[in-house]
Amino acid sequence: MADIIKTWPSFMSREKVLRIFRMPSAEFYFVVGAGKPKQAIERIWYTHQGEILGYFNVREIVCNVGQLPKLRSLENRESEWQIKRDRWVAICPGPFTPRPGDEPVYHDSFRGFHYFKFDEYSETMESRIAI
């Protein structure tokens, strides 16, 4: 099984991102894309404002055909943003697992997702430089 990495939108503060990621007993739905991933996915790592935060374990990948629940805001209202039909979605039970280690690990922001190996990437020079 493979890991992937995605970027969380930078307009949101780090504090708010971590509040969302640390919500107790939450189930998370993350859009992977319009096409089914070529590999089975075990974990989704997230980068935010150039730094890797950690990961969620993936329970399953499904195509949204209308069966997914409506997304809710932190205030428990229906979100303005909903997952589009026919998008492939990773369903991830909490909890969020923070990135291992004490030193930050940096990664540029990007759209979509990339297959990713944290142990290999964290040894590269690129992972040590905040761009």
Residue, then its C-alpha position, 0 to 999 in steps of 0.5 A: m500500500a502507498d501513502i500520498i501527500k496533499t496540501w491543505p489550503s493556506f488561507m486557513s490559519r495553522e491553529k484552525v487546521l489543527r483544530i479541524f484535524r484534532m476533532p475527537s471521534a470525527e470521520f474525515y472525507f478527503v477528495v483524492g481526485a476525479g480518477k481512481p488512484k492507481q495504488a491502494i492508499e494507506r495514509i494521507w499526509y498533509t502539508h500546510q503553508g510549506e510544512i508537513l503536519g502529519y497524516f490520517n490513516v485511510r479506511e477506504i477509497v470510494c467514488n462519491v455517487g451521493q452516498l456520503p454525508k453532507l460536510r459540516s463546519l466547526e460550528n456544526r452547520e452544513s458547509e458551503w463546500q461539498i464533495k462533487r459527485d463522481r470524485w474519488v474520496a478517502i474516508c479516514p477515521g480519526p485520530f490525526t497523527p502528528r508528523p514524527g520528530d521534533e524538527p520541522v519537515y518542509h514540503d512545497s504546496f501543490r495541487g492534487f496529490h503525489y505518492f509519498k514516502f515520508d521516511e525517504y523524503s525526510e532525509t532529503m535536503e529539500s525537506r530541511i529548507a523552508i521555501 
